[in-house]
Amino acid sequence: MADLRIEKFGMENPFVIASSPATQGVAAVVKSSQAMPGAVVMRNFGHGAGGGSYIYPSLDDMAAGRPVIQSHAEGTQIKDSFDSLESYCEGLHKARKKMPDSVRLWASIGHFLDTEAGGLDWENEWHRQAQEMERAGADAVELHFNTPGVAVVRNRVYDFYRMIYNTTKNIKSAVKIPVMVKLPVEACDPLRAMEAAVFGGADAIGPTARWRGFAFELDWERTLPRPGSGYGTSGALPVICFTVAEARTNGIETPMYAGGGIYNWEAAAKMIMAGSEMVQLGSIACCAGPDTVKGLIRELNAWMDRKGYRTVSELKGTALALFSMPEEKSVKRTKALGRAYMLETPDPEKCTGCGRCVEACWYEGIELKEHIAVKTKKCIGCGYCFNACPSGALALDAEQIIGNATEK
């Protein structure tokens, strides 16, 4: 079996069950830990109500990697089970005792909107929280800067990046355990936010997709999601993969635990291949529970075995060769595909004469003759007609062509 350990943080695998309804309160933390992830982040007190969730179109679509959106805004909302730092730390200590020893327990500090609360000395309060959480048995503390609240602030005059730097530095001075910094990608420059956390001394950074959104049906009166409640989506995966890859190619070497759209093992593999050592599981952990998470871990391990990856370190960043590919090789791949598009002619046996290829062509490179599509000398090999063809009359193995060009 592949070795999934993240030794720097004492984790058996790279999966982190994120601060969420799946980690709110002792019982939820203990239940989530039964999935045997690398770490569970106990949700911070004062975060607000937790509870219901909405997945569109379905949980099956989420688990299969098909397009979905998810919101925590629906159904019964329960009150925070902790009303003070003291009760939270008691719960943290109790959870640590009940959890498997191999699962790390991280504690989430504060909430971005604390910085908006009038009269609250949040900087000193977060410092105190970190110290008490360490005493209660936390294996790491997490600064929770990722929230749609960053966008809600709107016209407030402040330097968000300096806030990240100063706060990270402050918490680092408070504890000896690792300080993880969970960061937004909405309403900010993600790369600059990551750099601020790194300069502040973060032990790991977690760029995470959690946006405000306005999803609804045409029959809006029967629409469930609440506007602006904080949306997760399968479409977040390429965005966060880009964020991670951009950081790595700009010299950021700090460990990452990125999250967003991680609904199955394939998505987790892609996040690691983009350059993140660890991955956060939020929506799938909340909506499907420990057995699904356990299966996701098992399936990633099996795939790595099949592909010959012995460790997470071997898999990490392998896709960066594509992200930062030299222009000469990139052009070579593009030209190879363009030539193939140009040389491949429609199969008259499969052509139905629907004309969709002609409709999609902007260069007069294809036409219908006696209800059969034929190429013209004006074809430039753009590939639009291949995308438009519904019958398979225009088809080629683009992946194989690009792969051959890459290997040469």
C-alpha positions in Angstrom: 0.0 0.0 0.0 1.1 3.6 -0.7 2.3 5.5 2.3 -0.1 8.4 2.7 1.5 9.9 5.9 2.2 13.6 6.3 5.0 13.3 8.7 5.6 16.9 9.5 2.2 17.1 11.2 2.0 13.5 12.5 -0.9 12.7 10.1 -1.6 9.2 8.8 -3.0 10.6 5.5 -3.5 14.0 3.8 -7.2 14.4 4.5 -8.4 17.2 6.9 -12.1 17.2 7.8 -12.7 21.0 7.8 -14.3 23.2 10.4 -18.0 22.7 9.6 -21.2 21.1 11.0 -19.4 17.8 10.7 -17.0 19.0 13.5 -19.3 21.1 15.6 -19.3 19.8 19.1 -17.7 16.8 20.8 -20.1 14.1 19.3 -19.6 15.4 15.7 -15.8 15.5 16.1 -15.7 12.0 17.4 -18.0 10.7 14.7 -15.9 12.4 12.0 -12.8 10.9 13.4 -14.1 7.4 12.8 -13.4 8.0 9.1 -9.7 7.9 10.1 -8.7 11.1 8.4 -5.3 12.7 9.0 -6.9 15.5 11.0 -10.2 16.9 12.2 -10.7 20.6 12.8 -13.0 21.2 15.7 -15.3 24.1 14.8 -14.7 27.3 16.6 -17.2 28.5 19.2 -19.0 31.7 18.4 -19.2 30.7 14.7 -22.9 30.6 14.8 -25.6 28.0 14.2 -24.9 24.9 12.3 -27.1 22.1 11.0 -29.0 21.8 7.7 -27.6 21.5 4.2 -28.8 21.6 0.6 -27.2 19.8 -2.3 -28.3 20.4 -5.9 -29.0 18.3 -7.8 -28.1 15.3 -5.4 -25.6 13.7 -3.1 -25.1 10.9 -5.8 -24.1 13.6 -8.2 -21.7 15.1 -5.7 -20.0 11.7 -4.9 -19.8 10.9 -8.6 -18.0 14.1 -9.4 -20.8 15.6 -11.4 -21.6 19.4 -11.2 -23.3 20.3 -7.9 -23.7 23.2 -5.5 -24.0 22.9 -1.8 -25.1 25.2 1.0 -25.2 24.8 4.8 -28.1 27.3 5.0 -31.1 25.0 4.9 -33.0 22.8 7.4 -33.0 23.1 11.2 -30.2 25.3 12.5 -28.8 24.3 16.0 -27.2 26.6 18.4 -23.5 26.5 19.2 -23.0 23.9 21.9 -20.2 26.0 23.5 -20.9 29.4 25.0 -17.4 30.2 26.3 -13.8 29.4 25.7 -13.7 27.4 28.9 -16.6 25.1 27.7 -15.0 24.8 24.3 -11.7 23.7 25.7 -13.4 21.2 28.0 -15.1 19.8 24.9 -11.8 19.8 23.0 -10.2 17.8 25.8 -13.1 15.3 25.9 -13.0 14.9 22.1 -9.2 14.2 22.2 -9.8 11.4 24.7 -12.5 9.8 22.7 -10.9 10.0 19.3 -8.4 7.5 17.8 -4.9 8.4 18.8 -3.7 8.4 15.2 -6.2 11.2 14.1 -4.8 14.7 14.8 -7.2 17.3 16.4 -6.9 20.9 15.2 -8.8 23.7 16.9 -10.3 26.5 15.0 -9.7 30.0 16.4 -12.2 32.9 16.2 -14.0 34.0 13.2 -13.3 36.7 10.7 -16.4 38.6 11.7 -15.0 38.9 15.2 -12.9 41.7 13.7 -16.1 43.6 12.9 -17.6 43.3 16.5 -17.5 46.7 18.2 -15.6 46.7 21.5 -14.1 43.2 21.1 -10.4 43.1 21.6 -10.2 40.2 19.2 -6.4 40.1 18.8 -5.7 39.5 22.4 -8.8 37.2 22.6 -7.5 35.0 19.8 -4.1 34.9 21.5 -5.7 33.7 24.7 -7.8 31.2 22.8 -4.8 29.7 21.1 -3.0 29.2 24.4 -6.0 27.6 26.1 -6.6 25.3 23.1 -3.0 24.1 23.3 -3.4 23.4 27.0 -6.6 21.4 26.3 -4.8 19.1 23.9 -5.1 20.5 20.4 -2.4 19.2 18.0 -2.6 22.4 16.0 -4.6 25.6 15.9 -6.3 27.0 12.8 -6.8 30.7 12.1 -10.2 30.8 10.3 -9.9 33.7 7.8 -11.9 31.8 5.1 -15.5 32.9 5.2 -17.9 34.8 2.9 -17.7 37.4 5.6 -14.6 38.7 3.9 -16.7 39.9 1.1 -19.5 41.2 3.3 -17.2 43.8 4.9 -17.3 45.8 1.7 -16.1 49.3 2.2 -14.3 48.9 5.5 -10.9 50.7 5.3 -8.2 48.3 6.4 -5.3 46.2 5.1 -6.6 42.7 5.0 -3.1 41.3 4.1 -1.4 43.0 7.0 -4.1 41.7 9.2 -3.3 38.2 8.1 0.4 38.8 8.7 0.0 40.4 12.1 -2.5 37.8 13.3 -0.5 34.9 12.2 2.6 36.3 13.8 0.6 37.0 17.0 -0.7 33.4 17.2 2.7 31.9 16.4 4.0 33.8 19.5 1.3 32.3 21.6 1.8 28.6 21.1 4.3 25.9 20.3 2.0 23.7 18.3 1.6 24.3 14.5 -0.4 27.3 13.3 -2.5 26.6 10.2 -4.1 29.5 8.4 -7.3 29.0 6.4 -7.6 31.6 3.7 -10.3 32.9 1.4 -10.1 33.2 -2.4 -13.1 35.6 -2.6 -12.8 39.4 -2.4 -9.0 39.3 -2.2 -5.8 38.4 -4.0 -5.3 34.8 -2.9 -1.6 34.8 -3.7 -1.0 37.9 -1.7 -3.1 36.5 1.2 -1.0 33.3 1.2 2.3 35.3 1.1 1.1 37.4 4.1 0.4 34.2 6.1 3.8 32.7 5.1 5.6 35.9 6.1 3.7 35.8 9.4 5.2 32.3 10.1 2.3 30.0 9.2 3.1 26.3 9.4 0.6 25.5 6.7 -1.8 27.5 4.6 -5.2 26.5 3.4 -6.7 28.4 0.4 -10.3 27.4 0.4 -13.3 28.0 -1.8 -16.4 29.1 0.0 -18.2 31.9 -1.8 -21.3 33.9 -1.4 -23.7 32.9 -4.1 -27.2 33.5 -5.5 -28.5 30.2 -6.8 -32.2 29.8 -7.5 -34.7 28.1 -9.7 -37.0 30.0 -12.1 -39.8 29.1 -9.7 -38.0 31.2 -7.1 -40.7 31.0 -4.4 -39.9 27.3 -4.1 -36.1 27.7 -4.2 -34.3 26.4 -1.2 -30.8 28.0 -1.0 -30.5 31.2 0.9 -28.7 34.0 -1.1 -25.2 34.7 0.2 -25.1 31.9 2.7 -21.8 30.5 1.5 -21.6 28.1 -1.4 -19.5 25.2 -2.2 -19.4 23.8 -5.7 -17.7 21.2 -7.8 -16.7 24.1 -10.1 -14.3 25.3 -7.3 -11.8 22.5 -8.0 -10.0 24.0 -11.0 -10.0 27.5 -9.3 -8.3 26.2 -6.2 -5.9 24.0 -8.2 -4.9 27.2 -10.1 -4.5 29.0 -6.8 -2.2 26.3 -5.4 -0.2 26.0 -8.6 0.2 29.8 -8.8 1.6 29.8 -5.3 4.0 27.0 -6.0 5.3 28.5 -9.2 5.8 31.8 -7.4 8.1 30.3 -4.8 5.7 29.5 -1.9 7.0 26.3 -0.3 4.9 26.3 2.9 2.8 23.1 3.3 -0.8 23.5 2.0 -4.1 22.0 2.9 -6.2 23.4 0.1 -10.0 22.8 -0.2 -12.9 23.3 -2.6 -14.8 20.9 -4.7 -13.1 17.8 -3.1 -16.0 15.4 -3.4 -14.2 12.2 -4.5 -10.8 10.7 -4.6 -10.1 11.9 -8.1 -10.6 15.5 -7.0 -8.3 14.9 -4.0 -5.6 13.5 -6.3 -5.8 16.5 -8.6 -5.4 18.9 -5.6 -2.3 17.1 -4.5 -1.0 17.0 -8.1 -1.5 20.8 -8.3 0.9 21.1 -5.3 -1.1 20.8 -2.0 0.3 18.2 0.4 -3.1 17.9 2.2 -6.7 18.4 1.2 -9.7 19.7 3.1 -13.0 17.9 3.1 -16.0 20.0 3.9 -19.2 19.4 2.0 -18.7 15.7 1.4 -17.9 15.1 5.0 -21.0 17.0 6.2 -23.4 15.6 3.6 -22.2 11.9 3.3 -20.5 11.1 6.6 -17.6 9.1 7.8 -18.1 6.0 5.6 -17.9 8.0 2.4 -14.7 9.8 3.7 -13.2 6.4 4.6 -13.9 5.1 1.1 -12.4 8.2 -0.4 -9.1 7.7 1.5 -9.1 4.0 0.6 -9.7 4.7 -3.1 -6.9 7.3 -3.4 -4.6 4.8 -1.8 -5.5 2.1 -4.3 -5.1 4.4 -7.2 -1.7 5.5 -6.0 -0.7 1.9 -5.8 -1.8 1.2 -9.3 0.1 4.2 -10.6 3.2 3.4 -8.6 3.2 6.5 -6.4 4.8 5.3 -3.1 4.2 8.5 -1.1 2.2 11.7 -1.1 5.4 13.6 -1.7 5.9 11.7 -5.0 2.4 12.6 -6.2 2.5 16.3 -5.0 3.0 18.8 -7.7 3.3 16.4 -10.6 0.8 18.4 -12.7 2.9 21.6 -12.3 4.8 20.4 -15.4 1.6 21.2 -17.3 1.0 24.5 -15.4 4.4 25.9 -16.1 5.1 24.1 -19.4 7.7 25.8 -21.6 6.1 27.7 -24.5 7.9 25.7 -27.1 6.4 22.4 -25.8 3.0 24.0 -25.3 2.9 25.3 -28.9 4.0 21.9 -30.1 1.1 20.2 -28.4 -1.4 22.8 -29.8 0.0 22.5 -33.3 -0.2 18.7 -33.2 -3.9 18.8 -32.2 -4.6 21.5 -34.8 -3.0 19.4 -37.6 -5.1 16.4 -36.5 -8.3 18.5 -36.6 -7.4 19.7 -40.0 -6.5 16.3 -41.5 -9.4 14.3 -40.0 -12.4 14.3 -42.4 -16.0 13.5 -41.6 -17.1 9.9 -41.7 -19.9 9.9 -44.4 -21.3 6.7 -42.9 -21.9 8.4 -39.6 -22.9 11.9 -40.8 -26.6 12.6 -40.5 -26.4 15.9 -42.4 -27.6 17.9 -39.4 -25.5 20.9 -40.3 -24.3 21.6 -36.7 -20.7 21.5 -37.8 -21.3 24.1 -40.4 -23.2 26.3 -37.9 -20.2 26.1 -35.5 -17.5 26.9 -38.1 -16.3 30.5 -38.4 -13.8 30.0 -41.2 -15.9 28.3 -44.0 -13.9 25.2 -43.4 -16.7 22.7 -43.7 -19.9 22.5 -45.7 -22.7 20.2 -46.6 -22.7 18.5 -50.0 -25.8 16.4 -50.7 -26.5 16.4 -46.9 -23.1 15.1 -46.0 -20.4 17.2 -44.2 -17.1 17.7 -46.1 -14.1 19.7 -45.3 -12.9 22.6 -47.5 -9.5 24.0 -48.1 -10.3 26.9 -45.7 -10.2 24.5 -42.6 -7.7 25.8 -40.1 -8.0 22.9 -37.6 -9.7 24.8 -34.8 -11.8 21.9 -33.7 -15.2 23.7 -33.3 -16.9 21.3 -35.7 -15.6 18.3 -33.7 -17.2 19.7 -30.5 -20.5 20.3 -32.3 -20.9 16.9 -34.1 -23.5 14.8 -32.3 -23.1 11.6 -34.4 -19.4 10.9 -34.1 -18.8 11.6 -37.7 -16.1 14.0 -36.6 -14.1 12.4 -33.9 -10.5 11.8 -32.9 -8.5 10.9 -29.7 -7.3 14.4 -28.7 -5.8 13.1 -25.4 -3.6 10.6 -27.3 -2.5 13.2 -29.8 -1.5 15.7 -27.1 0.1 12.9 -25.1 2.3 11.9 -28.0 3.3 15.5 -28.7 4.2 15.9 -25.0 6.4 12.8 -24.9 8.4 13.6 -28.0 
